[in-house]
Amino acid sequence: MKKRRVVVTGLGAITPIGIGVKEFWNGLMNGKNGIGLITKFDASNFETQFAAEVKNFDPENFFDKKSIKRMDPFTQYSLATADMAINDSELNLDKVDKEKFGVIFGSGIGGMVTNQQQHWNYFESKNPRVISPFFVTMMISDIAAGQISIKYNLKGPNYATTSACATSSHSIADAFILIQRGSADLMLCGGSEAAITEMSIGGFNAMKALSRWNDRYLEASRPFDKDRNGFVMGEGAGSLILEEYEHAISRGAKIYCELAGVGLTGDAYHITAPAPGGEGAVRSMKEAIRDAEISYNDLDYINAHGTSTPYNDVNETNAIKTVFNGHAYNLIVSSTKSMTGHLLGAAGGIEAIATALAIKNDCAPPTINLTNPDPECDLNYSPLKPTPKIIKAAISNTFGFGGHNASLLFKKFEE
């Protein structure tokens, strides 16, 4: 049976470098740095006192005051980007079959702000009656997918993914597979995270994962740089509309690119460390290329996982060289986390959008702060500024704690 083609027809983003896809892309092209001192709580006691917070997001631009009180910030980001993506797609929701329009929307952590606040409310009072009746429905990771489905009356497949930093990419991959197999014609997919809280920063500090360059925080997210010393936490959300090709063509949809293949693998190695040599990443990239039925030499750009941690960046570089051999040095490889920080479960959503736009605009985003390259990281990482290049095909990589690997392969749309 011939595989159904899947195209990208709508995008929505809330990121530390811009709200909305236009601001996000302009931020990437200008090398905008989204990192600053933490404002969401007093971080003066913490080993890490900075993060990549979302700026200028006013939930009242999207929701009434009652709804705001009943939604964790991660859900607010989810619904706001879903609204952007649907508007961007120019879909007429009155004319689509909503039983063939589904939602897969993930979060690595879910309602961390709500979870922490409700715990404090209880432990300060020792009175269970202070616990909000909305606590559970504000906290659980699947509620974003449910809320999106309810708001737009979308009755197709509906669920959440949770696979740490690979969460959004798994959402997008699942949506792709469901459209391919005919279970849906349209899917809204992506992920959201709002975890810049005391417990999150403290927890990642305890495991020595975050950079602690409090006196140099603007330079702290520096993927592939010899001086990198940990990731910088970010927050936000990314939503994509995936659509079956014939369905998109029949309504004259604007098409950003085609999602042509996915590769999903497990390291089966360690709860936090990547498999030696990036073995799992090697297999996920190879599987995405096999699934897309293209040649290795057809790849032009990789949006790397590129976390700015000692292990990841070397392992991912080695994985790329293993997969592509000599062609690895013809590729542009960049990490947009240098600008946005690491959005955890939402990373794959905004990075898939960055990859789609790189293809659409024939330009690879930069890796900022890459001023002292690690000799073991010897590829072209588009240091400090964007690289104009005709991009026919590109991969977005995300890898998560637990050994979860996901590679999404997008290519330039051709009828």
C-alpha positions in Angstrom: 0.0 0.0 0.0 1.3 3.4 -0.9 2.2 5.5 2.1 0.2 8.7 2.6 2.3 11.8 2.5 2.3 14.2 5.4 2.9 18.0 5.2 3.3 20.8 7.7 0.6 23.5 7.2 0.5 25.4 10.5 3.0 26.6 13.2 2.7 28.2 16.6 5.5 29.0 19.1 6.0 30.6 22.5 9.8 30.7 23.2 12.3 32.6 25.3 13.3 34.5 22.2 9.9 35.5 20.9 6.2 34.9 21.1 4.8 33.8 17.7 6.6 32.1 14.9 7.7 35.4 13.2 9.3 36.6 16.4 10.9 33.2 17.0 12.4 33.0 13.6 13.6 36.5 13.6 15.2 35.8 17.0 17.0 32.8 15.6 18.3 34.7 12.6 19.5 37.5 14.7 21.2 35.2 17.2 19.0 36.5 20.0 19.9 35.3 23.5 16.9 34.3 25.6 18.8 33.7 28.8 18.6 36.0 31.9 18.5 35.9 35.7 15.5 34.0 37.1 12.5 36.3 37.9 9.9 33.6 38.7 11.3 33.1 42.2 14.2 34.2 44.4 17.1 32.1 43.1 19.8 33.8 45.2 20.3 30.6 47.2 20.6 28.3 44.2 23.8 27.1 42.5 22.1 28.2 39.2 20.4 31.6 39.2 19.5 32.0 35.5 17.3 30.4 32.9 15.6 31.1 29.6 12.2 32.4 30.7 9.3 33.3 28.3 9.0 37.1 28.3 5.9 39.3 27.7 3.4 36.4 27.7 0.1 37.8 28.9 -2.4 34.9 29.3 -5.3 37.5 29.3 -4.6 37.9 25.6 -5.8 34.3 25.2 -8.0 33.4 28.1 -10.5 34.8 30.5 -9.5 35.3 34.2 -11.4 32.2 35.4 -9.7 30.0 32.9 -6.3 31.3 33.7 -6.8 30.3 37.4 -7.7 26.8 36.3 -4.7 26.2 34.0 -1.1 25.6 34.8 1.3 27.8 32.7 2.3 24.8 30.6 -1.3 24.4 29.5 -1.7 28.1 28.8 1.4 27.9 26.5 -0.1 24.8 24.9 -3.5 26.3 24.1 -2.0 29.6 23.0 0.4 27.9 20.5 -2.4 25.6 19.3 -4.5 28.7 18.5 -1.5 30.3 16.6 -1.0 27.1 14.6 -4.7 26.7 13.6 -4.8 30.4 12.6 -1.6 30.0 10.7 -3.0 27.0 8.8 -6.0 29.0 7.7 -8.2 25.9 8.4 -11.9 26.4 8.3 -12.9 24.2 11.3 -16.5 24.2 10.2 -15.5 22.4 7.0 -13.2 19.7 8.2 -14.1 16.3 9.5 -13.3 16.7 13.2 -13.4 12.9 13.7 -10.3 12.8 11.5 -8.6 15.7 13.3 -6.6 14.6 16.3 -4.3 16.0 19.0 -1.1 14.6 20.4 0.5 17.1 22.8 3.2 16.2 25.3 5.0 17.6 28.3 8.1 16.2 30.0 7.0 17.3 33.5 3.5 18.7 33.2 2.1 21.1 35.8 5.2 21.6 37.9 4.1 25.1 39.0 0.8 23.8 40.2 2.2 20.7 41.8 4.8 22.7 43.8 2.3 25.4 44.9 -0.4 22.9 46.0 2.2 20.9 48.0 3.2 24.2 49.8 -0.4 25.0 50.5 -1.0 21.7 52.2 2.3 21.4 54.1 2.1 24.9 55.4 -1.5 24.4 56.7 -1.6 20.6 57.2 -5.2 21.1 56.1 -6.3 18.9 53.1 -9.2 21.3 52.4 -6.8 23.9 51.0 -6.0 21.6 48.1 -7.6 23.0 45.0 -10.3 20.9 43.3 -8.5 21.7 40.1 -5.1 20.5 41.3 -5.2 17.2 39.5 -6.5 18.6 36.2 -4.0 21.4 36.3 -1.1 19.1 37.0 -1.4 16.0 34.8 0.7 16.0 31.6 -2.1 14.9 29.3 -4.4 17.8 30.1 -3.0 20.1 27.4 -4.0 17.6 24.7 -7.4 17.3 26.3 -7.9 21.0 26.6 -7.0 21.6 23.0 -9.3 18.8 21.8 -12.2 20.2 23.9 -11.6 23.9 22.8 -11.8 23.0 19.1 -14.0 19.9 19.3 -11.3 17.7 17.7 -12.5 14.1 18.0 -9.7 12.2 16.4 -6.8 10.4 18.2 -6.1 12.3 21.4 -3.3 11.7 23.9 -0.1 12.9 25.4 3.5 11.7 25.2 6.1 11.9 28.0 9.6 10.9 27.2 11.7 13.6 28.8 13.5 15.8 26.2 12.2 13.7 23.3 8.6 14.3 24.3 7.5 16.7 21.5 9.4 14.8 18.8 7.5 11.6 19.9 4.2 13.6 19.7 5.1 14.7 16.2 6.3 11.2 15.2 3.1 9.6 16.5 0.9 12.2 14.7 2.8 11.5 11.4 2.3 7.7 11.8 -1.4 8.1 12.5 -1.9 10.2 9.3 0.2 7.8 7.3 -1.9 4.8 8.3 -5.2 6.7 7.7 -6.4 7.1 11.3 -6.5 10.9 10.8 -6.2 13.5 8.1 -5.1 16.3 10.4 -3.1 16.3 13.7 -2.2 19.1 16.0 1.0 18.1 17.8 3.9 19.3 19.8 4.8 20.0 23.4 4.9 22.4 26.2 7.0 23.0 29.4 6.9 25.5 32.2 9.2 24.1 34.8 11.4 27.0 35.9 10.6 26.5 39.6 12.5 25.9 42.8 12.2 22.2 42.7 13.2 21.9 39.1 16.2 24.1 39.3 17.2 22.5 42.6 16.7 19.0 41.3 18.8 19.6 38.1 21.4 21.3 40.2 21.5 18.3 42.5 22.4 16.0 39.6 25.0 18.5 38.3 23.2 19.0 34.9 22.8 22.8 34.8 25.5 25.4 34.0 26.4 27.5 37.1 28.0 30.4 35.3 26.0 33.0 37.2 28.6 35.7 36.4 28.5 34.8 32.7 25.0 33.6 32.2 24.6 35.1 28.7 27.5 32.8 27.6 26.4 29.8 29.5 24.5 27.9 26.8 27.4 27.1 24.5 26.9 23.8 22.6 29.9 22.2 21.1 32.2 24.6 22.8 35.2 23.4 24.9 34.1 25.5 27.9 30.5 24.1 28.0 29.5 23.0 31.5 25.8 22.1 31.6 22.5 23.1 30.0 20.3 26.1 30.7 16.7 25.5 31.4 14.1 27.1 29.2 10.3 27.1 28.9 7.6 27.6 26.3 5.7 25.5 23.7 5.6 24.6 20.0 2.6 23.4 18.0 2.5 22.1 14.5 -0.4 21.2 12.2 0.4 18.0 10.2 -1.9 17.3 7.3 -2.3 14.6 4.8 -1.0 15.8 1.4 -4.2 15.4 -0.7 -6.2 17.0 2.1 -3.9 20.0 2.1 -3.8 20.3 -1.7 -7.6 20.1 -2.0 -8.0 23.2 0.2 -5.1 25.1 -1.2 -3.1 25.1 2.0 0.1 26.9 2.5 2.8 24.2 2.9 6.0 24.8 4.9 7.6 21.4 4.1 7.0 17.7 4.1 7.6 15.5 7.1 9.0 12.5 5.3 10.4 10.1 7.9 10.9 9.4 11.6 13.4 7.4 13.6 12.6 6.3 17.1 15.1 4.2 19.2 16.1 3.4 22.7 19.6 3.3 24.2 18.9 0.6 26.7 22.0 1.9 28.5 21.7 4.4 31.4 19.0 6.6 32.9 20.9 9.9 32.1 24.1 9.2 30.1 23.8 8.6 26.4 25.0 5.3 24.9 28.8 5.3 24.0 29.4 6.8 20.6 25.8 8.0 20.4 24.8 4.4 19.3 21.1 5.0 19.8 21.3 8.4 18.0 23.0 6.6 15.1 20.1 4.2 14.8 17.4 6.9 15.1 19.0 9.0 12.3 19.5 6.0 10.1 15.9 4.9 10.6 14.6 8.4 9.8 16.6 8.4 6.5 15.4 4.8 5.7 11.8 5.8 6.4 12.0 8.9 4.2 13.5 6.8 1.4 16.2 9.3 0.6 20.0 9.1 0.3 22.3 10.1 3.1 23.9 12.6 0.8 20.5 14.4 0.4 20.7 15.7 3.9 21.8 19.4 4.2 21.1 20.4 7.8 20.7 18.9 11.3 19.1 20.8 14.1 21.1 19.1 16.8 19.9 18.1 20.3 23.1 20.1 21.2 22.4 20.6 25.0 25.8 22.2 26.0 26.6 19.3 28.3 30.0 17.5 28.2 28.6 14.1 27.1 25.8 15.0 24.7 27.7 17.2 22.3 30.6 14.9 21.7 28.3 11.8 21.4 26.0 13.5 19.0 28.9 14.7 16.9 30.3 11.2 16.8 26.9 9.8 15.9 26.6 12.2 13.0 30.0 11.2 11.7 29.1 7.5 12.0 25.9 8.0 10.1 27.2 10.3 7.3 30.9 9.4 7.1 32.6 12.1 4.9 29.3 13.8 4.1 29.1 14.9 7.8 31.5 17.7 6.9 29.2 19.0 4.2 26.3 19.3 6.6 25.3 22.4 8.6 24.7 21.3 12.2 23.5 23.8 14.7 21.9 24.0 18.1 19.2 26.5 18.6 19.4 25.7 22.4 22.3 28.1 22.4 19.6 30.9 22.1 16.5 29.4 23.7 18.0 27.2 26.4 16.7 23.7 26.8 12.9 23.5 26.9 12.9 19.9 28.1 9.7 18.3 26.8 8.9 21.3 24.6 12.4 21.3 22.9 11.4 19.0 20.0 8.4 21.2 19.2 10.2 24.5 18.8 13.2 22.8 17.2 10.9 21.0 14.6 9.5 24.5 13.8 13.0 25.9 13.5 13.9 23.0 11.1 10.8 23.5 9.0 11.6 27.2 8.7 15.2 26.5 7.9 14.0 24.5 4.9 11.4 27.0 3.9 13.8 29.9 4.1 17.0 28.1 3.0 19.0 29.2 6.0 20.4 27.4 8.9 20.1 29.1 12.3 23.4 29.8 14.2 25.0 28.3 17.3 25.8 31.3 19.3 28.5 31.4 22.0 30.6 28.9 20.1 33.9 30.8 20.5 36.2 28.1 21.7 35.3 24.9 19.7 35.9 21.5 21.3 38.5 19.7 19.2 36.2 16.6 19.5 33.4 18.6 18.0 34.7 19.3 14.5 31.7 19.8 12.3 30.2 23.0 10.8 28.0 24.2 13.6 27.1 27.5 11.9 29.0 29.4 14.7 27.7 32.8 15.8 25.7 33.6 12.7 23.2 32.0 10.3 24.4 30.0 7.3 22.4 30.6 4.0 22.2 27.3 2.2 19.7 25.5 0.0 18.2 23.0 2.4 16.5 20.1 0.6 16.3 17.9 3.6 17.0 18.2 7.3 16.8 16.2 10.6 15.7 17.5 14.0 17.3 15.4 16.8 16.0 15.1 20.4 17.3 12.7 23.0 15.9 12.2 26.5 16.8 10.9 29.9 15.9 7.2 30.0 17.6 6.6 26.6 14.8 7.9 24.4 15.9 9.0 20.9 13.9 10.7 18.2 14.9 12.0 14.8 12.4 13.8 12.5 13.3 14.1 8.9 11.7 17.0 7.0 12.2 17.8 3.3 11.4 20.6 0.9 7.9 20.3 -0.4 7.4 19.2 -4.0 4.1 18.2 -5.5 
